[in-house]
């Protein structure tokens, strides 16, 4: 099994954008960087826009990128 220690970027789709944004900021400690009608951009202390949440019909991972392991 591959153990992931860091995600460089991930985009999630969620039917409840406000609830997910609250979870990622209040529980996970990410910072809300920008909010549009159907999209929320969140960042950690080391990365800008590391998580993007988009309003969608189903909750699912749309895209993920792991950092280069150099």
Secondary structure, DSSP 8 states (H G I E B T S, - for coil): -------SEEEEEES-HHHHHHIIIIIS--EEEEE-SSEEEEE-SS-SS-EEEEE-SS-EEEEEE-----
